[in-house]
Amino acid sequence: MDTSTLFAMALGLQFPWEVKTLDFKVADCRLDILVDFQRGTSFPCPVCGQPSKVHALVQGMPVAAAARLVWEHDTRIWRILHHHVEEVRKRKDLSGVTQLGIDDETHRVESSRRGHNCITLFMDMVTRSLLFATEGRDAATAKAFKEDLVTHGGKPETIEETCIDMHQAFINGIQAHFPNAHLTFDRFHVMEMANEAVDQVRRAESKEHPELRRTRYCWLIAGKL
C-alpha cells in the first residue's frame, strides 16, 4: 500500500476523493497534501442528496439564474453546456432528414447602437427537433446548415420539403443549396399578410363607408375562423 493511500485512509477520504501528492518541506517542518478527485466525477446535491440538476434548470430559466441557484459562476455553467452540446452533436445522425422547418429569432441588443441580434433555426418537421442554429438571417444560413448536414451524414438532395416564411433571403438560400426541396410558406405569415391586405382595403373603403370604421378586430377574428 503506497503512502498516498495510507494518508487517504488516515484522513478518512472516500471515493472519489484521493490524495494526489505529498510534499514535505523539512526546513519549514511543513507537509502539503493535495486532495483531488478524478475528472468527470459527479457529486450529489449536499441538500437533497440527488445528482446535479443543472441541465434541467437551464432548460427552463436563464443560465445566470441557474448559476445563482447552484452557487456557481455562470461562465462555468456555459462551459458545461457547450461541452455536452458538442458531445451530443458529434453523434448526431442527420441522414434521415427530409423535411425542414426554418424560422428566425430576433433579440434586441441593449447598446449604444440599439441594434438586433438574429439567429436562424433549422428544425426537423418529422421529429420536431432542433437540428441547427446559426447567426444571421440571410441566404448564407442555408449554406451553413447544408455544410453541417453533410458533416452529420445527411444529403442536401434528400431534402424534399421546407416550411419557411416569405423572407426572400430564405427562399434564395433554399433554392441555391437544396434544389429538390419544395417550398411551403407557413400559415402564420400567410395569414399575417392576408390580414394586412384586408385592413388596407377596410381603411380605404371606410372613407366612403363610415360603418367600416373601428371594425378592424372584427375582420381579424373573421380571418381566423
Secondary structure, DSSP 8 states (H G I E B T S, - for coil): --HHHHHHHHHT--TTEEEEEEEEETTTTEEEEEEEE-TT---B-TTT--B--HHHHHHHS-HHHHHHHTT--HHHHHHHHHHHHHHHHHT---TT--EEEEEEEEEE--SSS--EEEEEEEEETTTTEEEEEEE-SSTHHHHHHHHHHHHTT--GGG--EEEE-S-HHHHHHHHHH-TT-EEEE-HHHHHHHHHHHHHHHHHHHTTT-GGGTT-HHHHHHHHH-
